[in-house]
Amino acid sequence: MIHVDYEKCVGCAACANICPQKCIEMVQNEEGFYYPSVNTQKCVSCSLCNKVCLLEAAPAQNNMEPLQTFAAYAKDDAVRAGSSSGGVFYYLANYVFSIGGVVFGAAFSEDLTVHHVCAKNLQELKPLMRSKYVQSRIGNAYAQAQAYLKKGIPVLFTGTPCQIEGLKMYLGEQEYAHLYVVAVACHGVPGEIYWKKYLRYLGIQPSAQDLNFRDKKNGWQNYFVSFGNFSEPYFQNPYMKLFLKDYILRPSCYNCPAKARGAQAYDLLIADFWGIQQVDPSMFDDKGTSLILSYSQKGNDLIDKMQEKFVMQPEDFAQAIKYNPSIVTAAHRPDNYSDCLRALNASEVPDFAQIAQKYCPQKRNHSNLFKRAVRKALRILHFR
C-alpha cells in the first residue's frame, strides 16, 4: 500500500492508474493539490502502486545534456500566433495524426479545471494548445494511452516532467516503438484552488475557449493574460506574479524529483527560448521562438519529420538554458511561503491584488523574465 509524503508526492496519479482494485482515488487537499487516497477495505496489498511511484524509483543519473538543441519557429504565422511559443506542439501533433495516431495533453474543461485529454484530430487539438498555469488532472490518461499502444496506434504524450515520469513508471519496462514522449518545460504547478479563487476574485466566469495565459497581442515577451473581455499584462497580473515568484506551487515543485532524474524519460523537451535575442538575434522577432531539446533517436526523427515546417537553427545547450533555468532546476520556496498561503486561504475570495503586492512588491519591467532567469541561473550547480 502506498504511503503519501505530502511534501514529495508530485500527484502524477500513476498509482491510481495501475491499481487493479481501483481503490486509489486522487483527492484534493485544502491547497487544491491532488494526492492518492487508498480505500483500505478494497486494497489487496499487491504493491503495484509502490512499484510505479516516482519516489520509489531507483536513482537515475541527472543528465540533462541533449543530443540536439534547436531554436525554432513555425513558418506559418497563423500557427505561430495560435501557440504560446513557436508552434512546435502543433506540428508534432499534426505528424502523429498523419500516421493514424492520437495526442494526449492538457485542456480546460467547462468548469475551468485542467485535465489530460486525448485528441484524435486537429479540431480536437485546439483545447490542448497554449500554456495552462494550473496542474492538470491526469485522470486515467496513462491507462488510455497504453490501451491505444497495445492496439498498435501511435501515441504522442505531452506533459510536465513529473507527468512524463508517471507515464513511463506506469508502462514499466515495456517499450513501444510508436510512443512519442514530449515533456513541456515546467516552472512549477499552482494549486487548482488558487486558480478558482482568483476567478472568483475577478468576478468572471469565462468560457474555456476564452482562456489565454499567453496572449501575444503585445508580443511574445510582453504577453497578456486574457480571459474574454479581461486582459492584463502578465507582469501586472496578481495570479501570474504569485506563480512566477513561486508562492502558489505544489510542495514537491521545490525539490522536483522528476528534474532530479534528468531527461531519461523524454524523447523531446519543448520550451520557450527565453533570451533568444541575446543567444541568436537572427531567430528573434518577438512572435514566439521555441526551444527544442532532443533526448533520443525518436526525438531526432520527430525533428526531421517536421523540419520543413520551421525556421530552425542549432544552438548551444548551455546558452539555451541560461535564460530558462527552470528546465533543469527546481523552484525556490520563498521564506514567507506559508504566510502567503494562509492569506490566500483565509477567505473564499481573497484580495489577490493586495496579497500579490505584499509578497511580490517589486514592479516587473518588460525585460524582467530575463533578469529573473539570470538570478535563478546562479543556483544551477550541475546540469550535465
C-alpha positions in Angstrom: 0.0 0.0 0.0 1.3 3.4 -0.9 2.2 5.9 1.8 1.8 9.5 0.9 4.6 12.0 1.6 2.7 15.3 1.1 6.0 17.3 0.6 7.3 15.0 -2.1 4.4 13.5 -3.9 4.0 15.1 -7.4 0.4 14.0 -7.9 1.3 12.1 -11.2 -1.5 9.6 -10.5 0.5 6.6 -11.7 -0.6 4.7 -8.6 -4.3 5.4 -9.2 -4.0 4.3 -12.9 -2.2 1.0 -12.0 -4.4 -0.2 -9.1 -6.2 -3.3 -10.3 -8.8 -2.9 -7.5 -9.5 0.8 -8.3 -9.1 1.5 -4.6 -6.8 4.6 -5.1 -8.5 7.9 -5.7 -6.8 11.2 -6.3 -8.3 13.6 -3.6 -7.9 17.3 -3.4 -6.4 18.8 -0.2 -7.1 22.2 1.2 -4.4 23.8 -1.0 -6.0 22.4 -4.2 -3.4 19.7 -4.9 -4.4 16.1 -5.6 -2.9 13.2 -3.6 -3.6 9.5 -3.6 -6.1 8.2 -1.0 -6.4 4.5 -0.5 -9.6 2.6 0.3 -8.0 0.1 2.7 -11.1 -2.1 2.6 -10.6 -2.8 -1.0 -6.8 -2.9 -1.0 -5.2 -6.4 -1.5 -1.6 -5.3 -0.8 -0.4 -6.1 -4.3 2.1 -3.3 -4.1 1.8 -2.3 -7.7 1.2 1.3 -6.5 4.6 1.3 -4.9 6.3 -0.1 -8.0 5.1 2.8 -10.2 5.7 5.5 -7.6 8.3 8.0 -8.8 9.5 8.4 -5.2 10.3 4.7 -5.1 12.2 4.7 -8.3 15.9 3.7 -8.4 18.2 6.8 -8.6 19.0 8.0 -12.1 21.8 10.0 -13.4 20.9 13.7 -13.6 21.8 14.2 -17.2 20.0 17.0 -19.0 22.5 17.3 -21.9 20.5 16.7 -25.1 21.6 15.0 -28.3 20.5 18.1 -30.2 19.4 21.7 -29.3 17.4 23.9 -31.6 15.7 27.3 -31.7 12.6 27.0 -33.9 9.5 28.8 -35.0 6.7 27.9 -37.5 6.9 29.3 -40.9 3.1 29.6 -40.9 2.3 32.8 -39.0 -1.2 31.6 -38.1 0.1 28.5 -36.4 2.7 30.6 -34.5 0.1 33.2 -33.4 -2.2 30.5 -32.1 0.6 29.0 -30.0 2.2 30.2 -26.7 5.7 30.0 -28.2 6.8 28.9 -31.7 4.3 26.3 -32.7 6.2 23.1 -32.2 3.5 21.2 -30.4 1.0 21.8 -33.2 3.3 20.2 -35.8 4.3 17.3 -33.6 0.6 16.6 -33.2 0.0 17.1 -36.9 2.6 14.5 -37.7 1.2 11.9 -35.3 -2.3 12.4 -36.7 -0.9 11.9 -40.2 0.2 8.4 -39.2 -3.1 7.5 -37.6 -2.2 8.4 -34.0 -3.7 10.2 -31.1 -2.3 13.0 -28.9 -2.6 13.4 -25.1 -2.2 16.8 -23.4 -3.8 19.3 -21.0 -7.1 21.1 -21.7 -9.5 23.3 -19.8 -12.8 21.7 -19.0 -16.1 23.6 -18.9 -15.7 24.1 -15.1 -12.3 25.7 -15.9 -10.2 23.0 -14.3 -7.4 21.4 -16.3 -7.5 17.7 -17.3 -5.4 15.5 -19.5 -7.4 14.5 -22.6 -7.0 12.7 -25.8 -7.3 14.4 -29.2 -7.8 12.4 -32.4 -7.7 15.2 -35.0 -6.7 18.9 -35.4 -10.1 20.1 -34.4 -9.9 18.3 -31.1 -6.3 19.5 -30.7 -7.2 23.2 -30.2 -8.1 22.9 -26.5 -4.7 21.3 -25.9 -2.7 24.2 -27.3 -1.3 27.1 -25.3 0.1 27.1 -21.8 -2.1 26.4 -18.7 -0.7 27.6 -15.4 -2.7 25.1 -13.3 -1.8 21.5 -12.5 -3.5 19.1 -14.9 -5.6 16.2 -13.5 -4.2 13.1 -15.2 -7.3 11.0 -14.6 -6.9 7.7 -16.4 -4.8 9.1 -19.3 -1.9 6.6 -18.7 -4.2 3.7 -19.0 -5.9 5.1 -22.0 -2.5 5.7 -23.7 -1.4 2.2 -23.0 -4.7 0.8 -24.5 -4.0 2.7 -27.7 -0.4 1.5 -27.8 -1.5 -2.1 -27.3 -3.7 -1.8 -30.4 -0.7 -0.5 -32.4 -2.0 3.1 -32.5 0.7 5.7 -32.3 0.6 8.0 -29.2 2.1 11.4 -28.6 2.0 12.0 -24.9 2.8 15.5 -23.6 3.0 16.8 -20.0 5.2 18.2 -17.3 8.3 16.2 -16.4 6.6 14.6 -13.4 3.7 13.5 -15.6 6.1 12.1 -18.2 7.9 10.2 -15.4 4.5 9.0 -14.2 3.6 7.6 -17.6 6.9 5.8 -18.0 6.7 4.3 -14.5 3.2 3.1 -15.3 4.3 1.5 -18.5 7.2 -0.2 -16.8 9.9 -1.9 -18.9 7.6 -2.4 -21.9 8.9 -0.4 -24.9 6.6 0.9 -27.6 8.1 1.9 -30.9 5.1 4.1 -31.7 5.1 6.1 -28.4 6.4 9.6 -28.6 7.0 11.3 -25.2 7.4 15.1 -25.1 8.0 16.9 -21.9 7.0 20.6 -21.5 9.4 22.7 -19.5 7.9 23.4 -16.1 8.3 26.3 -13.7 6.1 24.5 -11.2 2.4 23.9 -10.9 -0.1 26.1 -9.0 -2.8 24.7 -6.8 -6.2 24.4 -8.5 -7.9 26.1 -5.6 -5.9 29.3 -6.0 -6.9 29.4 -9.7 -10.6 29.0 -8.8 -10.3 31.6 -6.0 -8.6 34.0 -8.5 -11.5 33.7 -10.9 -13.9 34.4 -8.0 -11.8 37.5 -7.1 -12.2 38.7 -10.7 -15.9 38.1 -10.6 -15.9 36.5 -14.0 -16.6 33.0 -15.4 -15.0 33.0 -18.9 -15.6 30.1 -21.3 -12.8 27.6 -21.6 -12.2 28.8 -25.2 -11.6 32.3 -24.0 -8.8 31.5 -21.5 -5.3 32.5 -22.7 -2.5 32.8 -20.3 -0.1 33.8 -23.1 -1.9 36.3 -25.3 0.8 37.6 -27.7 -1.2 40.7 -28.9 1.6 42.9 -27.5 4.4 40.5 -28.4 5.7 37.2 -27.2 7.8 38.6 -24.3 5.3 41.1 -23.0 2.4 38.7 -23.2 -1.1 39.4 -21.7 -3.3 37.2 -19.5 -6.6 37.3 -21.3 -9.9 35.8 -20.3 -12.7 37.0 -22.6 -13.0 40.8 -22.1 -10.5 40.8 -19.3 -6.9 41.4 -20.4 -3.8 42.4 -18.3 0.0 42.3 -18.8 1.4 39.3 -17.1 3.8 41.3 -15.0 0.9 43.2 -13.5 -1.4 40.2 -13.1 -1.5 39.1 -9.4 -2.1 35.4 -10.2 0.9 35.4 -12.5 3.0 37.3 -10.1 2.4 34.8 -7.3 3.0 32.0 -9.7 6.2 33.3 -11.2 7.5 34.2 -7.8 7.0 30.6 -6.6 4.3 31.3 -4.0 1.5 29.0 -5.1 3.3 26.0 -6.3 2.9 22.3 -5.2 5.2 21.5 -2.4 7.1 18.9 -4.5 8.0 21.6 -7.0 10.6 23.0 -4.6 12.5 19.7 -4.7 11.3 18.3 -8.0 12.1 14.5 -8.2 11.5 14.4 -11.9 14.1 17.1 -12.7 16.5 15.3 -10.3 16.2 12.2 -12.5 17.3 14.1 -15.6 15.7 13.6 -19.1 15.9 9.8 -19.4 12.2 9.5 -19.9 11.8 12.0 -22.7 12.1 11.9 -26.5 11.9 15.7 -26.6 11.6 18.6 -24.3 10.0 21.8 -25.6 10.0 25.2 -24.0 10.1 28.9 -24.7 13.5 30.0 -25.9 13.7 32.9 -23.5 16.7 35.1 -24.2 17.0 34.1 -27.8 17.6 37.7 -28.8 20.8 37.5 -26.8 21.8 34.0 -27.8 20.9 34.2 -31.5 19.3 37.5 -32.6 18.6 36.1 -36.1 15.9 33.9 -34.5 14.1 36.6 -32.7 11.2 38.7 -33.9 9.0 38.8 -30.7 6.4 36.5 -32.3 7.5 33.4 -30.3 10.6 31.2 -30.6 10.6 27.6 -29.2 13.4 25.7 -27.7 13.6 22.0 -28.7 15.8 19.6 -26.9 16.1 16.0 -28.3 17.0 13.1 -26.0 16.5 10.1 -28.2 16.7 8.8 -31.7 12.9 9.0 -31.8 13.2 12.7 -30.8 15.7 13.3 -33.6 13.3 11.5 -36.1 10.4 13.7 -34.9 12.5 16.8 -35.6 13.4 15.5 -39.1 9.7 14.9 -39.8 8.6 18.4 -39.1 11.8 20.3 -40.0 10.4 21.7 -43.3 7.6 23.5 -41.4 10.0 25.5 -39.3 12.7 28.1 -39.4 15.2 26.2 -37.3 18.7 26.8 -36.0 21.0 24.6 -33.9 22.1 26.3 -30.6 24.4 25.7 -27.7 22.6 23.9 -24.8 24.3 25.9 -22.0 23.3 29.2 -23.7 19.8 27.9 -24.3 19.1 27.2 -20.6 20.8 30.3 -19.4 17.5 32.3 -19.6 15.2 29.4 -18.8 16.9 27.6 -15.9 13.6 26.0 -14.8 14.3 23.4 -17.4 17.0 22.0 -15.1 16.4 23.4 -11.6 13.5 23.2 -9.2 11.6 26.3 -7.9 12.8 28.1 -4.8 10.4 28.1 -1.9 10.1 31.7 -0.6 10.8 32.2 3.1 7.3 33.5 3.7 5.6 30.9 1.5 3.3 29.6 4.3 2.3 33.1 5.3 1.2 33.8 1.7 -0.8 30.6 1.5 -2.5 31.4 4.8 -3.5 34.8 3.4 -5.0 33.2 0.3 -6.8 30.5 2.4 -8.2 33.0 4.9 -11.1 33.8 2.6 -13.1 32.2 -0.2 -12.5 35.4 -2.2 -9.1 36.7 -1.2 -7.8 40.1 -2.4 -5.3 38.8 -4.9 -4.0 42.3 -5.8 -3.3 43.2 -2.2 -1.7 39.8 -1.4 0.5 39.9 -4.6 1.6 43.5 -3.8 2.6 42.4 -0.3 4.5 39.3 -1.3 5.7 40.4 -4.8 6.2 44.1 -4.2 8.8 44.8 -6.9 7.5 46.1 -10.2 8.2 43.9 -13.2 9.6 45.7 -16.2 9.3 44.3 -19.7 12.6 42.6 -19.6 12.0 41.1 -16.1 11.9 37.5 -17.2 15.5 37.6 -18.3 16.7 39.4 -15.2 14.9 36.9 -13.0 16.2 34.0 -15.1 19.8 35.2 -14.7 19.4 35.3 -10.9 17.9 31.9 -10.8 20.6 30.5 -13.1 23.2 31.2 -10.4 21.6 28.4 -8.4 22.5 25.8 -11.1 25.3 23.7 -9.8 25.0 20.7 -12.2 23.0 20.3 -15.3 25.2 17.7 -17.2 
